[in-house]
Amino acid sequence: MNDSEGPMDLRQFLRVLESEGELCRVGIPVDPKHELGAICKIHNERSNSPALLFKNVKGSTIPVVGQLLASDRRVALALGLSQENVFEETVQRATHPFPTRLVPNGPCQEVVTEGSEVDVTKLPLCTNNPRDGAPYITAGHVIIKDPEYGKNLSIYRMMLVSKNEVTIRFTPGHDGYDFIKNAEKRGQKKFEVAVCIGVPPSVYVASQFEPRIGVYELEIAGGLAGAPIDVVRCKTIDLEVPALAEVVLEGELTIPAKTGNEGPFGEFCGYTTQQVPNERIMTIKAMTHRKDPVYHNIWLGKPPHEHLYVDALTYAVAAYLELKPAYPVLKKAYAPPWGVSIVLILQLENRLKRAGIVDNILAASLYTRSGKWKHVIVVDEDINIEDPNEVLWALTTRFQPATDMYVIPRGITSTLEPSATAEGVTSKLMLDLTIKQNFRGEVAEPLDTMRRAVLQRWKEYGFK
């Protein structure tokens, strides 16, 4: 957060990343069709790789930022935090939201085009993967509202159809689907949608919380930033958008919707989805943006990737906030990037453990995130839940398959999980990796006193 100006915008965040050695500027020409995506994928395969600012994208004068939050460290920096305190501090901030603040104008409307002048192909839309059916908007932060459900902010994929049309993928299990179904039930003829690209980092993080209907993610963003998010009224639709967004598309769906084929598309789970027939098509009534906008593209595909690092924090915090009041034994939660947002790891505090508590927490976890988890894992407090080596060590040495797991034969997960049915029906695996009674091992490692003494002399040894 910038104390003098309120929550930082994308441009300020890029300067923070550069000062932290977390940004690389790419000056040579890069093709947004496949080449840019391949660069992002290769960076995902390399540890400590930076965010990327592509200054010379073929076919456009607008720069593209990719890999923006593709590490735990950059997710923490997005909130002005360190990796050491990001979970605990995010828990606190998320429970103290700020209402949005309406302002008369904002940078996101410095340039306005409406009606027949709208041309979204002027944006550097990317075709990230070789089987993608067309260029996609992958970082479109969608704002919608409903008189019963309230307001909602989330990211939905959008495929280019024409210069003023895109598909929008509202699927069951997401608020967008429930909102538009409610509009259909009321007999609405139109459904308005605002799409914000290049949003302040706190808005990006908050968009992935998936709270209960009625809780507005833009207010969570204010809590994360420590100040209200300024919003402006759209020019052609009755919605309000972050004033500091780089680009805003003001859209409208008819009811019944115009439809067309959508996809294929490389999704967050790591696989290319099949073509979807009869997907909703949205008309863009206006496009507004800053004078020199920065476009945000999220590469999705085989993990890890940017989207999963954000979800690792937000999905875990949301689950923790729902479980902690009933289970004080819960110490921390994590949704590891390798688990493609459908694996949850819960860490328990040893002093509060008691017989039966692990099974209760495993069962209760399916109340969180609308029950989309496929696997839930519980570990002791000495296991670093962000380190897959430690989790696998616990799986190997503290777990007996005959007694320490159970399977739920049918439940709902993401429809994008390819081993589930097309409707997202899957079996679920619940794993207790905690130390049980009569466990015969004692962890071999230095005492805490010796560890502290060594760390105090770390630089004396010549270590960095």
ROTORTI-241056 format. One record per residue (C-alpha): residue number from 1; residue in one letter; x, y, z. Coordinates in steps of 0.001 Angstrom, whole numbers, plus 500000, padded with zeros to 6 digits. Example, Ala and Ser with C-alpha at 12.3 -4.5 7.8 and 13.67 -1.06 7.14 Angstrom:
 seq type      x      y      z
   1    A 512300 495500 507800
   2    S 513670 498940 507140
//
This chain:
 seq type      x      y      z
   1    M 500000 500000 500000
   2    N 501124 503532 499170
   3    D 500155 505619 502205
   4    S 499903 508882 500273
   5    E 497811 507567 497398
   6    G 495885 504594 498812
   7    P 496106 501036 497441
   8    M 498835 500625 494845
   9    D 497886 500073 491237
  10    L 499499 497706 488738
  11    R 502094 500289 487667
  12    Q 503233 500926 491209
  13    F 503429 497196 491797
  14    L 505627 496738 488726
  15    R 508007 499323 490181
  16    V 508025 497391 493461
  17    L 508834 494191 491595
  18    E 511648 495869 489700
  19    S 513165 497227 492912
  20    E 513000 493717 494396
  21    G 514691 492110 491384
  22    E 511411 490391 490491
  23    L 510752 491924 487050
  24    C 512360 491344 483658
  25    R 511638 493655 480724
  26    V 511540 491958 477312
  27    G 512329 494460 474558
  28    I 512530 492324 471417
  29    P 509396 491560 469355
  30    V 507311 488704 470770
  31    D 504345 487056 469053
  32    P 501224 486867 471278
  33    K 500253 483697 469428
  34    H 502031 480794 471182
  35    E 505460 482458 471586
  36    L 504567 484617 474565
  37    G 502826 481676 476226
  38    A 505809 479391 475640
  39    I 508102 481941 477282
  40    C 505824 482011 480323
  41    K 505646 478214 480525
  42    I 509439 477845 480430
  43    H 509732 480443 483210
  44    N 507281 478383 485276
  45    E 509709 475470 485035
  46    R 512563 477479 486536
  47    S 512815 478414 490192
  48    N 512981 482079 491190
  49    S 511933 483263 487732
  50    P 510695 486875 487492
  51    A 507526 488574 486323
  52    L 507781 489501 482644
  53    L 506948 492825 480975
  54    F 506780 492384 477210
  55    K 507360 495842 475727
  56    N 507159 494908 472044
  57    V 504204 492618 471351
  58    K 503562 492019 467673
  59    G 500380 493619 466370
  60    S 499908 496000 469298
  61    T 501415 499088 470881
  62    I 500301 497959 474337
  63    P 502789 496136 476603
  64    V 501838 492841 478216
  65    V 502716 491736 481743
  66    G 502862 488008 482408
  67    Q 503919 485798 485312
  68    L 502794 488661 487551
  69    L 502095 486608 490687
  70    A 503755 483356 489641
  71    S 505552 482814 492958
  72    D 504663 482792 496648
  73    R 506998 485761 497162
  74    R 505287 487927 494546
  75    V 501847 487096 495975
  76    A 503132 488359 499328
  77    L 504656 491479 497741
  78    A 501299 492196 496064
  79    L 499922 492769 499560
  80    G 503014 494537 500900
  81    L 503919 491479 502986
  82    S 506691 488925 503363
  83    Q 506377 485180 502835
  84    E 506880 484711 506564
  85    N 503764 486639 507605
  86    V 501551 486544 504514
  87    F 499138 483849 505737
  88    E 498533 485242 509225
  89    E 498293 488839 508015
  90    T 495970 487954 505133
  91    V 493666 486158 507600
  92    Q 493477 489329 509682
  93    R 492982 491712 506755
  94    A 490378 489559 505014
  95    T 488174 489747 508104
  96    H 488210 493569 508063
  97    P 486871 494558 504624
  98    F 486451 498154 503470
  99    P 483389 499267 501490
 100    T 484302 500611 498066
 101    R 484511 504383 497629
 102    L 482735 505956 494653
 103    V 484770 508717 492970
 104    P 483648 510984 490096
 105    N 486348 509906 487643
 106    G 489404 507709 487368
 107    P 492358 506826 485164
 108    C 490545 503767 483784
 109    Q 488340 506144 481748
 110    E 491006 508422 480300
 111    V 490212 506981 476852
 112    V 486642 505936 475978
 113    T 485270 504199 472879
 114    E 481631 503198 472528
 115    G 479299 501429 470130
 116    S 480641 500712 466640
 117    E 484050 502147 467537
 118    V 484727 499375 470067
 119    D 487484 497051 468885
 120    V 488920 494663 471470
 121    T 491370 493329 468874
 122    K 493403 496473 469542
 123    L 494334 494840 472830
 124    P 497262 492379 472679
 125    L 495039 489327 473190
 126    C 497121 486178 473544
 127    T 496727 482648 472256
 128    N 498700 480990 475032
 129    N 498697 477324 474029
 130    P 498838 475547 470665
 131    R 495353 474013 470850
 132    D 493551 477155 472083
 133    G 490687 477871 469707
 134    A 491299 481622 469489
 135    P 492883 484482 471434
 136    Y 491595 484648 475013
 137    I 491231 487213 477768
 138    T 492640 485288 480734
 139    A 492952 488043 483353
 140    G 489492 489550 482961
 141    H 488229 490446 486428
 142    V 484468 490229 486015
 143    I 482106 492382 488082
 144    I 478393 491530 488173
 145    K 475499 492196 490536
 146    D 472137 490793 491528
 147    P 469358 492374 493645
 148    E 469202 489234 495814
 149    Y 472825 488037 495835
 150    G 474661 491368 495877
 151    K 477888 492021 493962
 152    N 480568 489638 492789
 153    L 484139 489845 491483
 154    S 485908 486881 489892
 155    I 487944 485846 486847
 156    Y 486235 484077 483943
 157    R 487761 483060 480645
 158    M 486662 484926 477524
 159    M 487345 483952 473908
 160    L 487480 486485 471103
 161    V 484520 486172 468691
 162    S 484602 489497 466842
 163    K 485888 493018 467408
 164    N 483078 493688 469886
 165    E 482092 490193 471045
 166    V 483580 487588 473375
 167    T 482294 484398 474915
 168    I 482104 484274 478712
 169    R 482292 480931 480522
 170    F 479905 480840 483503
 171    T 479923 477228 484785
 172    P 477936 475539 487585
 173    G 479588 475945 490967
 174    H 480626 479551 490323
 175    D 478777 482690 491350
 176    G 478523 483972 487768
 177    Y 476413 480950 486866
 178    D 474126 481455 489873
 179    F 473777 485187 489157
 180    I 472747 484771 485536
 181    K 470390 481897 486393
 182    N 468744 484177 488944
 183    A 468408 486864 486289
 184    E 466757 484346 483964
 185    K 464345 483303 486730
 186    R 463313 486924 487284
 187    G 462617 487344 483564
 188    Q 465422 489829 482884
 189    K 466113 490464 479206
 190    K 469694 491655 479692
 191    F 472592 490912 482045
 192    E 475370 493455 482473
 193    V 479029 492536 482920
 194    A 482108 494690 483513
 195    V 485515 493186 482696
 196    C 488563 494790 484293
 197    I 492074 493968 483055
 198    G 495260 495101 484779
 199    V 493738 495709 488199
 200    P 495451 496746 491453
 201    P 497204 493686 492926
 202    S 494977 493603 496014
 203    V 491950 493369 493694
 204    Y 493561 490514 491766
 205    V 494244 488560 494961
 206    A 490788 489244 496422
 207    S 489078 488056 493228
 208    Q 490219 484525 494079
 209    F 488699 484241 497561
 210    E 485398 482611 496528
 211    P 483522 483742 499669
 212    R 479869 483012 500351
 213    I 477338 484805 498152
 214    G 476706 488258 499581
 215    V 480339 488946 500464
 216    Y 481842 491293 497866
 217    E 485419 490524 496867
 218    L 486126 494176 496054
 219    E 485504 494968 499736
 220    I 487890 492160 500705
 221    A 490407 493850 498392
 222    G 490053 496998 500462
 223    G 490779 494989 503585
 224    L 493856 493448 501981
 225    A 495093 496882 500893
 226    G 494196 498579 504157
 227    A 492068 501242 502423
 228    P 488898 501438 500310
 229    I 489105 500589 496623
 230    D 488068 503648 494600
 231    V 485438 502856 491960
 232    V 483854 504794 489111
 233    R 480539 504300 487370
 234    C 480699 502654 483979
 235    K 479743 504708 480934
 236    T 477092 502436 479400
 237    I 476082 499897 482076
 238    D 474966 500148 485715
 239    L 478129 498812 487360
 240    E 481101 500290 489201
 241    V 484704 499325 488470
 242    P 488106 499978 490084
 243    A 489220 503468 489097
 244    L 492837 502325 488768
 245    A 492197 499448 486363
 246    E 494213 499608 483138
 247    V 491394 498478 480816
 248    V 487624 498071 481292
 249    L 485200 496348 478927
 250    E 481533 497189 479483
 251    G 479490 494215 478290
 252    E 475958 492948 478018
 253    L 474458 489483 477607
 254    T 470980 489066 476197
 255    I 468566 486625 477847
 256    P 468185 484205 476125
 257    A 471838 484637 475192
 258    K 473365 484675 471768
 259    T 475565 481571 471672
 260    G 478413 480004 469716
 261    N 481206 477459 469955
 262    E 483898 478134 472584
 263    G 487334 476582 472988
 264    P 489339 474424 473081
 265    F 491343 476104 475847
 266    G 494336 475219 478047
 267    E 492979 475468 481590
 268    F 494349 475850 485131
 269    C 494235 472104 485792
 270    G 496932 471562 483165
 271    Y 494849 470117 480341
 272    T 493155 471460 477210
 273    T 489383 471494 477492
 274    Q 487224 470354 474611
 275    Q 485203 472735 472486
 276    V 482047 473899 474257
 277    P 478937 474260 472035
 278    N 476335 476952 472646
 279    E 478420 479101 474982
 280    R 477118 482564 475879
 281    I 478396 485460 473751
 282    M 478695 488933 475248
 283    T 478572 492199 473323
 284    I 481073 494878 474361
 285    K 479231 498204 474477
 286    A 482219 500298 475514
 287    M 485944 499962 476069
 288    T 487720 502382 478395
 289    H 491366 502461 479391
 290    R 494261 504526 480657
 291    K 496226 506606 478141
 292    D 499100 504124 477994
 293    P 497565 500907 479323
 294    V 499375 497772 480450
 295    Y 497650 494510 479528
 296    H 497748 491517 481897
 297    N 497860 487986 480497
 298    I 497726 484871 482691
 299    W 499288 481758 481168
 300    L 497346 478637 482150
 301    G 498333 475031 481555
 302    K 500524 472336 483082
 303    P 501356 473443 486636
 304    P 502769 475327 488297
 305    H 501508 478654 486987
 306    E 500464 482090 488183
 307    H 496820 481377 488943
 308    L 497720 478506 491275
 309    Y 500094 480590 493406
 310    V 497313 483105 494082
 311    D 494826 480341 494907
 312    A 497398 478688 497207
 313    L 496899 481623 499563
 314    T 493320 482746 498972
 315    Y 491597 479359 498929
 316    A 493543 478344 502031
 317    V 492685 481530 503920
 318    A 489004 481200 502975
 319    A 488927 477570 504197
 320    Y 490781 478492 507393
 321    L 488328 481298 508192
 322    E 485384 478932 507861
 323    L 486933 476098 509893
 324    K 488824 477938 512653
 325    P 485806 479060 514747
 326    A 484667 475441 515164
 327    Y 488155 473930 515327
 328    P 490644 476048 517294
 329    V 493165 473222 516803
 330    L 493621 474399 513193
 331    K 496891 476320 512870
 332    K 497348 476944 509150
 333    A 496080 475940 505705
 334    Y 497563 475769 502218
 335    A 496258 474859 498745
 336    P 499505 473807 497029
 337    P 500059 474799 493390
 338    W 500768 471163 492501
 339    G 497221 470379 493673
 340    V 495671 472647 490994
 341    S 493355 474342 493518
 342    I 491519 471150 494510
 343    V 493930 469845 497180
 344    L 493824 471321 500687
 345    I 496446 470785 503399
 346    L 495527 471556 507011
 347    Q 498083 471890 509824
 348    L 497017 471200 513421
 349    E 498405 472518 516702
 350    N 499641 469563 518760
 351    R 498596 470868 522179
 352    L 494928 471037 521106
 353    K 494696 467674 519352
 354    R 492377 465042 520802
 355    A 490958 461699 519736
 356    G 488688 461918 516692
 357    I 489455 465548 515876
 358    V 491278 464795 512622
 359    D 488342 462873 511152
 360    N 485958 465648 512151
 361    I 488094 468295 510477
 362    L 488466 466203 507332
 363    A 484686 465895 507104
 364    A 484094 469565 507920
 365    S 486581 470684 505261
 366    L 484094 469703 502574
 367    Y 481835 472515 503768
 368    T 484453 475020 502633
 369    R 484790 476237 499043
 370    S 481419 474654 498241
 371    G 482959 471220 498688
 372    K 485155 471379 495560
 373    W 488197 469838 497255
 374    K 489196 466475 495789
 375    H 491859 465585 498355
 376    V 492211 466937 501905
 377    I 495346 466246 503959
 378    V 495898 466859 507681
 379    V 499425 467112 509140
 380    D 501122 467957 512445
 381    E 502524 471391 513231
 382    D 506135 470273 512641
 383    I 505398 469693 508943
 384    N 505988 472650 506621
 385    I 502806 472479 504558
 386    E 504355 474578 501783
 387    D 507152 472039 501264
 388    P 505996 468987 499270
 389    N 509043 467042 500479
 390    E 507880 467325 504090
 391    V 504281 466455 503216
 392    L 505439 463378 501295
 393    W 507733 462438 504199
 394    A 504704 462518 506514
 395    L 502757 460441 503989
 396    T 505531 457853 503950
 397    T 506335 457624 507665
 398    R 503198 458671 509612
 399    F 500458 457135 507519
 400    Q 498957 453641 507319
 401    P 496652 453201 504298
 402    A 494470 450624 506077
 403    T 493493 452952 508934
 404    D 494462 456553 508167
 405    M 492395 457352 505097
 406    Y 488866 457197 503869
 407    V 487247 457701 500500
 408    I 484031 459565 499792
 409    P 482693 457699 496741
 410    R 480842 460611 495114
 411    G 481009 464360 495441
 412    I 481501 467506 493398
 413    T 484792 469021 492278
 414    S 485739 471301 489381
 415    T 484248 470292 486045
 416    L 487700 470995 484590
 417    E 489267 468066 486487
 418    P 489572 465574 483620
 419    S 489305 462355 485633
 420    A 485937 463493 487046
 421    T 482705 463151 485084
 422    A 481676 465937 482733
 423    E 479436 467212 485553
 424    G 482402 467310 487968
 425    V 481432 464247 490026
 426    T 484461 462610 491651
 427    S 485478 460433 494567
 428    K 487400 462235 497325
 429    L 490401 461124 499359
 430    M 490795 462195 503001
 431    L 494276 461595 504486
 432    D 495391 461723 508125
 433    L 499185 462166 508076
 434    T 499490 463028 511770
 435    I 501446 461050 514378
 436    K 499201 458499 516087
 437    Q 499321 456747 519450
 438    N 502171 454205 519783
 439    F 504169 455888 516997
 440    R 507741 454628 517387
 441    G 509744 457456 515789
 442    E 511436 460549 517160
 443    V 512381 463243 514658
 444    A 516159 463576 514243
 445    E 517095 467263 513970
 446    P 518933 469987 515948
 447    L 517353 471409 519091
 448    D 515635 474785 518708
 449    T 518254 476381 520990
 450    M 521088 475200 518747
 451    R 519210 476243 515612
 452    R 518772 479775 516991
 453    A 522429 479970 518011
 454    V 523597 478889 514564
 455    L 521301 481354 512797
 456    Q 522609 484199 514947
 457    R 526132 483420 513706
 458    W 525082 482659 510125
 459    K 526979 485517 508517
 460    E 530037 484809 510638
 461    Y 530278 481439 508924
 462    G 530459 483273 505580
 463    F 526928 482328 504509
 464    K 524467 484751 502929
//
